[in-house]
């Protein structure tokens, strides 16, 4: 499972809340908006799929870098494992985001430039929510570019609470900020699913998950560092053998 702190940071609400602003537009406008959003979002999905090999390679390289100080991770007291898991997940997710993030920015910029999309209040609100959240997420995912340097400094300080990486607190603040945007994003998803035609359901789900880096694409269950700091992943690795 994703560490609790990061779940608040990057998990989008996936509820079926009906769009509160839909009454401010006509049905044809809603359909035109949802169909425009669908076209733009499918284009984004194709770009992200094409870039996926680079994102995977970036994550592999970050996991390998974290593994060069395996002895440091192993030396951590149990009381520090939760925070170390947050640091590790954020660092590897950040490596993927270095590829995905610019694509997300390009996609949401296209959405904001669409007059059809922005004419409908519920979609305009969702687009603004994504645009506000994206820099916050990028900043949070950029906090730990060198996980070994971070954890080694903490180890050298005796794993004390006072020496806990301050970025962990910043991640929590970023998570709270992003969580505030999640309801608008969820309403955008529901709107696209309802008015986007045959492809609306798929496009709505893509919209809702655009800011996510799923666990399965970030963590290698059998990675030695993950086995230490994300103990729930140990069972997944053992089951696969």
LINFENFEN-V63852 format. One record per pair of residues at least 24 apart in sequence whose C-alpha atoms are under 10 Angstrom apart, sorted by the first residue. I is the first residue (numbers start at 1). GAP is how many residues later the second one is. Records with the same first field share a line. If there is no record, write none. Layout:
I: GAP, GAP
//
This chain:
1: 214, 215, 218, 229, 230, 231, 232
2: 83, 84, 87, 88, 212, 213, 214, 216, 217, 228, 230, 231
3: 79, 80, 81, 82, 83, 84, 85, 86, 87, 212, 226, 227
4: 78, 79, 81, 82, 168
5: 77, 78, 80, 81, 85, 163, 164, 166, 167, 168, 169, 170, 171
6: 79, 80, 81, 83, 84, 134, 162, 165, 166, 168, 169
7: 79, 168, 172, 205
8: 163, 164, 165, 166, 167, 168, 169, 170, 171
9: 81, 124, 127, 128, 131, 132, 162, 163, 164, 165, 166, 167, 168, 169, 170, 202, 203
10: 123, 127, 130, 164, 165, 168, 169, 172, 199, 200, 201, 202, 203, 204
11: 164, 167, 168, 171, 197, 198, 200, 201, 202, 203
12: 166, 167, 169, 170, 171, 172, 173, 174, 195, 196, 197, 198, 199, 200
13: 166, 168, 169, 170, 171, 172, 173, 174, 176, 195, 196
14: 168, 169, 171, 172, 173, 175, 176, 191, 194, 195
15: 168, 171, 172, 174, 175, 193
16: 170, 171, 172, 173, 174, 175, 177
17: 166, 167, 169, 170, 171, 172, 173, 174
18: 104, 168, 169, 170, 171, 172, 173, 176
19: 102, 103, 104, 165, 167, 168, 169, 170, 171, 172, 173, 175
20: 101, 102, 164, 167, 168, 171
21: 99, 100, 101, 102, 103, 104, 166, 170
22: 98, 99, 100, 101, 169
23: 97, 98, 99
24: 95, 96, 97, 98
25: 94, 95, 96, 97
26: 94
27: 168
28: 167
29: 87, 88, 90, 91, 166
30: 86, 87, 89, 90, 91, 92, 93, 161, 162, 164, 165, 166
31: 85, 86, 89, 160, 161, 163, 164, 165, 166
32: 84, 85, 87, 88, 163, 164
33: 78, 81, 82, 83, 84, 85, 86, 87, 90, 91, 158, 159, 162, 163
34: 82, 83, 86, 89, 154, 155, 157, 158, 159, 160, 161, 162, 163, 165, 166, 169, 170
35: 81, 82, 157, 158, 160, 161, 162, 163, 164, 165, 168
36: 75, 78, 79, 80, 81, 156, 160
37: 71, 73, 74, 75, 77, 79, 80, 81, 86, 90, 151, 155, 159, 163, 166, 167, 170
38: 73, 79, 154, 155, 157, 158, 159, 161, 162, 163, 164, 165, 166, 168, 169
39: 72, 157, 160, 161, 164
40: 67, 68, 70, 71, 74, 163, 167
41: 63, 66, 67, 69, 70, 161, 162, 163, 164, 165, 166, 169
42: 65, 157, 160, 161, 164, 165
43: 64
44: 59, 60, 62, 63, 64, 66, 162, 163, 166
45: 58, 59, 62, 158, 161, 162, 165
47: 53, 56, 57, 60
48: 51, 52, 53, 54, 55, 56, 162
49: 51
51: 48, 49, 52
52: 44, 47, 48, 165
53: 46
54: 41, 42, 44, 45, 46
55: 38, 39, 40, 41, 42, 43, 44, 45, 162, 163
56: 36, 39, 40, 43, 161, 162
57: 38, 39, 42
58: 34, 35, 36, 37, 38, 39, 40, 41
59: 32, 33, 34, 35, 36, 37, 38, 39, 40, 158, 159, 160, 161
60: 32, 35, 36, 158, 159, 160, 163
61: 31, 34
62: 26, 29, 30, 31, 32, 33, 34, 83, 84, 85
63: 25, 26, 28, 29, 30, 32, 84, 155, 156, 157, 160, 161, 162, 163
64: 28, 159, 160, 161
65: 27, 80, 81, 82, 83
66: 25, 26, 79, 80, 81, 82, 83, 85, 157, 158, 159, 160
67: 80, 81, 156, 157, 158, 159
68: 79, 80, 157
69: 78, 79, 80, 82, 83, 156
70: 78, 154, 155, 158
71: 81, 154
72: 76, 79, 80, 81, 82, 83, 84, 153
73: 75, 78, 79, 82, 151, 152, 153, 155, 156
74: 150, 151, 154, 155
75: 80, 84, 153
76: 75, 78, 79, 82, 83, 152, 153
77: 78, 81, 82
78: 150, 151
79: 80, 82
80: 79, 80, 81, 84, 149
81: 147, 148, 149, 150
82: 147, 148, 149
83: 81, 82, 85, 146
84: 63, 66, 67, 80, 81, 84, 141, 142, 144, 145, 146
85: 140, 141, 142, 143, 144, 145, 146
86: 82, 85, 143, 144
87: 54, 56, 57, 60, 63, 64, 78, 80, 81, 84, 142
88: 56, 58, 59, 60, 62, 63, 130, 131, 137, 138, 141, 142
89: 52, 55, 58, 126, 129, 130, 137, 140, 141
90: 50, 51, 52, 53, 54, 55, 57, 78, 81, 123, 128
91: 49, 50, 51, 52, 53, 54, 55, 56, 127
92: 49, 50, 52, 53, 54, 55, 121, 125, 126, 127
93: 48, 49, 51, 119, 120, 121, 122, 124, 125, 126
94: 43, 44, 45, 46, 47, 48, 49, 50, 51, 119, 124
95: 46, 47, 49, 50, 123
96: 45, 117, 121, 122
97: 40, 41, 44, 45, 114, 115, 116
98: 40, 43, 44
100: 110, 111, 112, 113
101: 33, 34, 36, 37, 40, 109, 110
102: 32, 36
103: 107
104: 26, 27, 30, 106, 107
105: 25, 26, 29, 30
107: 103
108: 26, 99, 102
121: 67
122: 62, 63, 65, 66, 67, 68, 69, 70
123: 61, 62, 64, 65, 66, 67, 68, 69
124: 60, 64
125: 56, 58, 59, 60, 62, 63
126: 55, 56, 57, 58, 59, 60, 61, 62, 63, 65, 81, 82
127: 57, 58, 61, 80
128: 53, 56, 57
129: 49, 51, 52, 53, 54, 55, 56, 59
130: 48, 51, 52, 54, 55, 77, 78, 80, 81
131: 50
132: 45, 46, 49
133: 41, 42, 44, 45, 46, 47, 48, 49, 78
134: 44, 76, 77
135: 39, 43
136: 35, 37, 38, 39, 41, 42
137: 34, 37, 38, 40, 41, 74, 75
138: 36, 73
139: 31, 32, 35
140: 27, 28, 30, 31, 32, 33, 34, 35
141: 30
142: 25
143: 24, 25, 27, 28
144: 24
182: 26
184: 24
185: 24, 25
//
